[in-house]
Amino acid sequence: MGLGQKIAPVTPGVVLSSIVSGGYWGSVGYFTDPDGAVAQVLGTNTTPPFTIQINTWSPLPMPGVTFNSWNVATIDENAVTLLHALGNTLRRLGWKGGSFNTNDNYIPESNRSDDLLRSNCGFPPL
């Protein structure tokens, strides 16, 4: 950077755009695992780059059974999943505030984070 050049502030939108385009902050990847989460964040705890991995496993349709899968979810649910992964990424970068929880191994807390995203971002509740 030369003298007089300004560095753009880092916002959640900047981080997400960078990850989607495979930039400084990371990239989006894909994996297939019938027992895996819909999405996960890979990388060291605090240092970019990070990879938001999307699980592309597609279950066979079964009447009365709902699967938590990217390929069979609605656009709104996929947006919540992506924003949830972004929230995990921002927490790894040390961002504070709000009541977003990154303990995805504890399903009730993970679901509460998704409910917060739905409510605060205007998505319909499940």
Residue pairs with C-beta under 8 A, 6 or more apart in sequence:
1 7
8 14
12 86
12 90
14 25
15 25
15 86
15 89
15 90
15 93
16 82
16 86
17 23
18 24
18 25
18 26
19 25
19 26
19 27
19 28
19 50
19 52
19 86
19 89
20 28
22 28
24 48
24 49
25 48
25 49
25 50
25 89
26 43
26 48
26 49
26 50
26 51
26 52
26 89
27 49
27 51
27 52
28 51
28 52
28 53
28 54
29 42
29 51
29 52
29 53
29 54
30 53
30 54
30 55
30 56
31 53
31 54
31 55
31 56
32 55
32 56
32 57
33 55
33 57
34 57
34 59
36 55
36 57
37 55
37 104
38 54
38 55
38 68
38 69
38 70
38 73
38 81
39 52
39 53
39 54
39 55
39 70
39 81
39 82
39 84
39 85
40 52
40 53
40 55
40 85
40 104
41 50
41 51
41 52
41 53
41 85
41 88
41 89
41 92
42 50
42 51
42 53
43 49
43 50
43 51
43 92
45 92
46 92
46 93
46 94
48 93
50 89
50 92
52 82
52 85
52 86
52 89
54 70
54 81
55 69
55 70
56 70
56 71
57 69
57 71
58 69
58 71
58 72
59 67
59 69
59 72
61 72
70 78
70 81
73 81
76 123
76 124
79 121
79 123
80 114
80 117
80 118
80 121
80 123
83 117
83 121
84 110
84 113
84 114
84 117
87 100
87 102
87 113
87 117
88 102
88 104
91 100
91 102
92 102
98 116
99 112
99 116
100 113
100 116
100 117
101 109
101 110
101 112
101 113
102 113
103 109
103 110
104 110
115 125
117 123
118 124
118 125
118 126
119 125
